[in-house]
Amino acid sequence: IKKIGVLTSGGDSPGMNAAIRSVVRTCAFHNVECIGIYRGYQGMIEGDFKELGPRSVNNIVNKGGTVLKSARSKEFMTVEGRQKAHKHLTDYNIDALVVIGGDGTFTGAEIFNNEFGFPVMGIPGTIDNDIFGTSHTLGYDTALNTVVEAIDKIRDTASSHNRLFFVEVMGRDAGHIALNAGIGAGAEEILIPEEDLGLDRLLESLQKSKASGKSSSIVVIAEGDKIGKNVFELKDYVEANLPEYDVRVSVLGHMQRGGSPSCFDRVLASRLGVKAVESLLEGKSNFMVGLLCDKVNLTPLEQAIKGSSEIDMELLRVSDIMST
Ligand code: F6P
């Protein structure tokens, strides 16, 4: 392998730049050329490539977003799109690919590998932490810190006005952000898709919380929660059933995807980038590099996509005890 392409695809996440930097510098360390592919698979289809050397990635370890830009390419889902992409790679003499993203990115990489036998290696980059084979995806830790900081601020105003806040956080179909940031920020209740608390239990818990003398309440709700009402309907429902509560809603949204990556995410990105490139140079392909028990390891892409990273249900119990 003499030339490796690197791209970021899907929703961006803090730490992607640190991972690009790591891939570029590991390539340089091993005298392998590195080509940056812009806008994910769409840039591969359009031949939007640029040679990257160790100095091209100066001062990006601390930057949120992705300097390579990102996209969710519909064209790459077609055979014609993938053929165009493959032609550009061969025209540029690119021998292998490192793709940084979530399960959509990995699905694309796996199909591409199956069709053309093209060597691919995945680095998990998503704030959702919903990938099997790694305890942490890039950006998850930063997003947790962002959410905790936001909820701390909401708590200030909630307690000044004796209010109840529903705070909706991202995570797609997974409750990792809600559960962990909820515990970190001292939420009274946490609603996640993996466990249906039910409306009755929610009301009961809020009543208990009021009776115990709490001046404010924060309920963190994962965007994929299955309680059957969206966060605004939930506000109306609680106000109708518990008139003693003055309720407000805060949807944190895309601010959770931005910001300078935490030290944890920067170190993780650096470790995963080294492992991704060195695994390709050892002739391995179709794997995702991840972190398990603080060791960097490889998981077949197929398993990373099809499995799901499990929620630790003990954390829900911890949250219940903490909100006593
Ligand atoms: O996968 C990351 C994520 O931020 C999810 O948490 C969220 O559901 C989704 O992407 C939002 O996607 P978009 O940026 O396309 O609105």
Residues whose N, C-alpha, C, O or C-beta is under 5 A from the ligand:
A	BS01	F6P	G11 T126 D128 M170 G171 R172
